[in-house]
C-alpha cells in the first residue's frame, strides 16, 4: 500500500532537506509499462506497454497523451539524432520506426533460432549507441539464454554478454565511463569500467545487492552520478550513491514499478512506469494503480539522455 513519498536512509545531512513528492498519475493501466525515456529536445516523454503493443508519448506541459499500436511488441527505443523517428528494439530485433506514419525498416533480426527469447531493456550510451538485451520469456522452448547487444553508429550489431535471464538496468555514469547492468533474478546490479571510444566494458563488480523480495528493474543515473532503480515487487524506487550505498527509498503507488526517467524542462521530474502483469484478480484489486505512470517532482536533477547517432 502506498503510504508516503520518500524516506531518507542516508546519514548525510545534505540529503535530508531534499524532497520527492508525487504530483500526477497517468491512468494508462499498462500490462507491462517499460522503457520510459525523456526526449529533452522535443520536451516529450516516451514509454511502451510491451505486452499490449502500444507506444506512448506525453507532453507534461499540455497534458497531451498520444499512443500508437506497434507492429511487434516494442521493448526499448531511443529518438534518432536525425529527428526521423526512433531506433527500436522490437521483440525480434532492431529497426527504425516512425510511429506517426507506421514506417518500419528492419536493421537486423536476432535470435531467430531461439523462439523462447525476446528483447527487453535497453538504452543509448553517452555517445549515442543503442544497447539492448534479450531475455528468456519461455524457458520450455528457449534453446539458449538471452544476450546483450550493441547497435553502433554504422548499424553494426555486436553481441557482448550472454547467459542472461531477465536483463535490465542498463545506464551509464555522467562521464560515460561506468556502465550498470543487472540480470534481475540475481538481485544484483553490476558495475563495469566502460570505454566510450571502443564501446567495450571490463572489470565487473557487484554494485548493489537488493533486499530480499526486491528485484532490480530499470535504472537511470542523475546529474550527481547517483543511480535510481525501480524495484519490481517492492513498490519502491531506490537511489544509490556511487559507492553502492542506499541513499533514498521512494514509495511508488504500485507494487511492480518497472522503469524510471528524469525529465521536464528543468530535468527535475521523475517518471516511473509500472505493470499489472502476473497479478491475479485479487492481487490486482488490492493494487488499483498497477500499470499506471507516476510523475514526481524532486529536488534532484537528471541528465539529458543521448539520442541515437548514425554515421
C-alpha positions as CSV (number, residue, x, y, z in Angstrom):
1,X,0.0,0.0,0.0
2,X,1.2,3.5,-0.8
3,X,1.8,5.4,2.4
4,X,4.3,8.2,1.8
5,X,6.5,9.6,-0.9
6,X,10.0,9.2,0.3
7,X,12.1,8.2,3.2
8,X,15.7,9.0,3.7
9,X,18.2,6.3,4.6
10,X,21.3,8.4,4.1
11,X,23.3,9.6,7.1
12,X,24.4,12.7,5.0
13,X,22.7,15.8,6.4
14,X,22.9,17.4,2.9
15,X,20.3,14.9,1.6
16,X,17.8,15.3,4.4
17,X,16.2,18.5,3.2
18,X,15.7,17.2,-0.4
19,X,12.2,16.1,-1.3
20,X,10.5,13.8,-3.8
21,X,6.7,14.0,-4.0
22,X,4.1,12.7,-6.4
23,X,2.3,15.3,-8.5
24,X,0.4,13.3,-11.1
25,X,-0.8,9.8,-12.1
26,X,-1.5,8.9,-15.7
27,X,-4.1,6.1,-15.5
28,X,-2.9,4.2,-18.5
29,X,-3.3,0.7,-16.9
30,X,-0.3,-0.8,-18.8
31,X,0.1,-4.5,-18.6
32,X,3.9,-4.0,-18.8
33,X,4.8,-0.4,-18.9
34,X,8.6,-0.1,-19.7
35,X,11.3,1.8,-21.5
36,X,10.4,5.2,-20.2
37,X,12.7,8.0,-21.6
38,X,12.6,11.8,-21.8
39,X,13.4,13.4,-25.2
40,X,14.7,16.7,-24.0
41,X,14.9,18.3,-27.5
42,X,11.2,17.7,-28.1
43,X,10.2,18.1,-24.4
44,X,8.2,14.8,-24.6
45,X,8.1,11.6,-22.6
46,X,8.0,8.2,-24.3
47,X,7.3,4.7,-23.0
48,X,6.0,1.4,-24.1
49,X,3.5,-1.2,-22.9
50,X,5.4,-4.2,-24.2
51,X,2.7,-6.8,-23.9
52,X,-0.1,-4.6,-25.3
53,X,1.9,-3.5,-28.4
54,X,1.4,0.2,-27.5
55,X,3.8,3.2,-27.7
56,X,3.0,6.3,-25.7
57,X,4.2,9.9,-26.0
58,X,3.3,12.5,-23.4
59,X,3.7,16.3,-23.1
60,X,3.7,17.2,-19.3
61,X,3.1,20.9,-20.2
62,X,0.0,20.5,-22.3
63,X,-1.0,17.1,-20.7
64,X,-1.5,15.7,-24.2
65,X,-1.1,11.9,-24.4
66,X,-0.7,10.2,-27.7
67,X,-0.5,6.4,-28.4
68,X,0.2,4.1,-31.3
69,X,-0.2,0.4,-31.9
70,X,3.2,-1.1,-32.8
71,X,3.8,-3.8,-35.4
72,X,5.5,-6.0,-32.8
73,X,6.0,-5.8,-29.1
74,X,8.2,-2.8,-28.6
75,X,10.7,-3.4,-25.9
76,X,13.1,-0.4,-25.8
77,X,14.0,2.5,-28.1
78,X,15.5,5.9,-28.5
79,X,14.8,9.0,-30.6
80,X,17.2,9.5,-33.5
81,X,19.6,12.4,-33.7
82,X,18.4,13.0,-37.3
83,X,14.9,13.6,-35.9
84,X,13.5,10.9,-38.2
85,X,11.5,8.8,-35.7
86,X,13.0,6.2,-33.4
87,X,15.6,3.4,-33.4
88,X,13.9,0.5,-31.7
89,X,14.5,-2.9,-30.3
90,X,11.3,-4.8,-31.1
91,X,10.8,-8.3,-29.7
92,X,12.7,-9.8,-32.6
93,X,15.3,-7.3,-33.5
94,X,16.5,-3.7,-34.3
95,X,14.6,-1.4,-36.6
96,X,13.9,2.2,-37.5
97,X,10.3,3.1,-36.7
98,X,8.2,6.2,-37.2
99,X,5.1,5.9,-35.1
100,X,3.2,8.8,-36.8
101,X,3.3,7.1,-40.2
102,X,3.8,3.5,-39.2
103,X,7.0,3.3,-41.3
104,X,9.2,0.4,-40.3
105,X,12.7,-0.5,-41.6
106,X,14.4,-3.5,-40.1
107,X,18.1,-3.2,-39.4
108,X,18.7,-6.7,-38.1
109,X,16.6,-9.5,-36.6
110,X,18.3,-11.6,-33.9
111,X,18.0,-14.9,-32.2
112,X,15.6,-16.1,-34.9
113,X,16.7,-19.7,-34.0
114,X,15.5,-19.2,-30.4
115,X,11.7,-18.7,-30.0
116,X,11.9,-18.6,-26.2
117,X,13.6,-15.2,-26.1
118,X,12.7,-11.6,-26.9
119,X,14.3,-8.2,-26.5
120,X,13.8,-6.4,-23.2
121,X,15.6,-3.5,-21.6
122,X,17.9,-1.0,-23.4
123,X,19.3,2.5,-23.6
124,X,21.7,4.6,-25.5
125,X,25.2,5.2,-24.1
126,X,26.5,8.7,-23.8
127,X,27.9,8.5,-27.3
128,X,24.6,7.6,-28.9
129,X,24.9,3.9,-29.5
130,X,21.9,1.7,-28.6
131,X,22.4,-1.1,-26.2
132,X,19.7,-3.7,-25.8
133,X,19.4,-7.2,-24.3
134,X,17.2,-10.2,-24.9
135,X,15.5,-12.2,-22.1
136,X,14.2,-15.7,-21.6
137,X,10.4,-15.5,-22.0
138,X,9.6,-19.1,-22.4
139,X,12.2,-21.4,-20.8
140,X,10.5,-24.5,-22.2
141,X,11.3,-23.6,-25.8
142,X,14.4,-21.4,-25.4
143,X,17.5,-23.1,-26.8
144,X,19.8,-20.7,-25.1
145,X,19.6,-17.7,-22.7
146,X,19.5,-14.0,-23.6
147,X,22.3,-11.7,-24.6
148,X,23.4,-8.1,-24.5
149,X,23.9,-6.4,-27.9
150,X,25.2,-3.0,-29.1
151,X,23.9,-1.3,-32.2
152,X,26.8,1.0,-33.2
153,X,26.9,4.2,-35.3
154,X,27.4,2.3,-38.5
155,X,24.4,0.0,-37.7
156,X,26.6,-3.0,-36.9
157,X,25.4,-5.3,-34.2
158,X,27.8,-6.6,-31.6
159,X,27.0,-9.4,-29.1
160,X,28.7,-8.6,-25.8
161,X,27.3,-10.7,-22.9
162,X,25.4,-14.0,-22.9
163,X,23.6,-16.3,-20.4
164,X,21.1,-13.7,-19.3
165,X,17.6,-14.5,-17.9
166,X,16.0,-11.0,-17.5
167,X,18.5,-8.2,-18.3
168,X,17.7,-4.7,-17.0
169,X,19.1,-1.5,-15.6
170,X,21.3,-0.5,-18.5
171,X,22.6,3.0,-17.8
172,X,25.9,5.0,-17.7
173,X,27.6,7.4,-15.3
174,X,27.6,11.1,-16.2
175,X,31.1,10.8,-17.7
176,X,30.1,7.7,-19.6
177,X,33.0,5.7,-18.2
178,X,30.9,3.4,-15.9
179,X,28.2,1.1,-17.1
180,X,25.5,-0.5,-14.9
181,X,23.5,-3.7,-15.8
182,X,21.6,-6.4,-14.0
183,X,20.2,-9.9,-14.6
184,X,17.1,-9.2,-12.5
185,X,16.7,-12.7,-10.8
186,X,20.2,-12.4,-9.3
187,X,19.1,-9.3,-7.3
188,X,22.5,-7.8,-8.1
189,X,23.3,-4.7,-10.2
190,X,26.7,-5.0,-11.7
191,X,29.1,-2.2,-12.5
192,X,31.7,-2.2,-15.3
193,X,34.5,0.0,-16.5
194,X,33.3,1.3,-19.8
195,X,35.5,2.6,-22.7
196,X,33.4,5.2,-24.6
197,X,35.8,5.1,-27.6
198,X,35.6,1.3,-28.3
199,X,32.2,0.6,-26.7
200,X,33.7,-2.2,-24.6
201,X,33.5,-2.9,-20.9
202,X,35.5,-4.8,-18.3
203,X,36.2,-5.3,-14.6
204,X,32.8,-6.4,-13.5
205,X,32.0,-5.9,-9.8
206,X,28.8,-6.0,-7.8
207,X,27.5,-2.5,-7.3
208,X,24.3,-3.3,-5.3
209,X,22.6,-6.4,-3.9
210,X,19.0,-5.6,-3.4
211,X,16.9,-6.6,-0.4
212,X,15.0,-9.9,-0.3
213,X,11.9,-9.6,-2.4
214,X,13.1,-6.5,-4.3
215,X,14.1,-7.2,-7.9
216,X,16.1,-4.6,-9.8
217,X,14.4,-3.5,-13.0
218,X,15.0,-0.3,-14.9
219,X,17.6,2.3,-13.8
220,X,18.7,5.8,-14.5
221,X,21.7,7.9,-13.4
222,X,21.2,11.5,-12.2
223,X,23.4,14.6,-12.6
224,X,25.2,13.8,-9.3
225,X,26.1,10.3,-10.5
226,X,23.6,8.5,-8.2
227,X,21.7,5.5,-9.7
228,X,17.9,5.3,-9.3
229,X,16.5,1.8,-9.6
230,X,12.8,0.7,-9.9
231,X,12.4,-2.5,-7.9
232,X,9.8,-4.9,-9.1
233,X,7.6,-6.5,-6.4
234,X,8.7,-3.9,-3.8
235,X,6.7,-0.8,-4.7
236,X,9.9,1.3,-4.5
237,X,12.4,3.3,-6.4
238,X,15.8,3.3,-4.6
239,X,18.6,5.9,-5.1
240,X,22.1,4.6,-4.6
241,X,25.3,6.6,-4.2
242,X,28.3,5.9,-6.5
243,X,29.8,3.6,-3.8
244,X,26.6,1.5,-3.8
245,X,25.2,2.7,-0.5
246,X,21.5,3.3,-0.2
247,X,20.5,6.9,-0.1
248,X,16.8,7.3,-0.6
249,X,13.8,5.0,-0.9
250,X,10.8,6.4,-2.8
251,X,7.5,4.6,-2.3
252,X,5.5,4.1,-5.5
253,X,1.7,3.7,-5.6
254,X,2.1,0.3,-7.3
255,X,3.8,-2.9,-6.3
256,X,5.5,-3.5,-9.6
257,X,7.4,-0.4,-10.7
258,X,9.4,-1.1,-13.9
259,X,11.5,1.8,-15.1
260,X,12.4,5.4,-14.2
261,X,13.4,8.5,-16.1
262,X,14.1,12.2,-15.3
263,X,12.7,14.9,-17.4
264,X,10.7,18.0,-17.6
265,X,12.0,21.4,-18.8
266,X,14.2,21.6,-15.7
267,X,15.0,17.9,-15.6
268,X,13.6,17.7,-12.0
269,X,10.6,15.5,-12.7
270,X,10.8,11.8,-12.2
271,X,8.6,9.5,-14.2
272,X,8.0,5.9,-13.2
273,X,6.3,3.2,-15.2
274,X,4.6,0.1,-13.7
275,X,2.8,-3.1,-14.5
276,X,-0.1,-5.4,-13.7
277,X,1.4,-8.4,-15.5
278,X,1.2,-11.6,-13.4
279,X,-1.2,-10.2,-10.9
280,X,-4.3,-12.4,-10.4
281,X,-7.7,-10.7,-9.9
282,X,-7.4,-10.5,-6.1
283,X,-3.9,-9.0,-6.3
284,X,-4.8,-6.6,-8.9
285,X,-7.8,-5.4,-6.9
286,X,-5.5,-4.7,-4.0
287,X,-3.1,-2.8,-6.3
288,X,-5.5,-0.5,-8.2
289,X,-2.8,1.8,-9.6
290,X,-0.8,-1.1,-11.1
291,X,0.2,-0.3,-14.6
292,X,-0.1,3.5,-14.3
293,X,2.6,6.0,-14.8
294,X,3.6,8.2,-11.9
295,X,5.1,11.7,-12.0
296,X,7.2,13.0,-9.1
297,X,8.6,16.5,-8.5
298,X,12.0,16.3,-7.0
299,X,14.9,18.4,-5.7
300,X,17.2,16.2,-7.8
301,X,18.2,16.8,-11.4
302,X,18.5,14.3,-14.2
303,X,20.8,14.3,-17.3
304,X,19.9,14.8,-20.9
305,X,19.9,11.3,-22.4
306,X,21.6,10.8,-25.8
307,X,19.7,10.3,-29.0
308,X,20.8,7.5,-31.3
309,X,23.6,8.7,-33.6
310,X,24.1,7.2,-37.1
311,X,27.2,8.0,-39.0
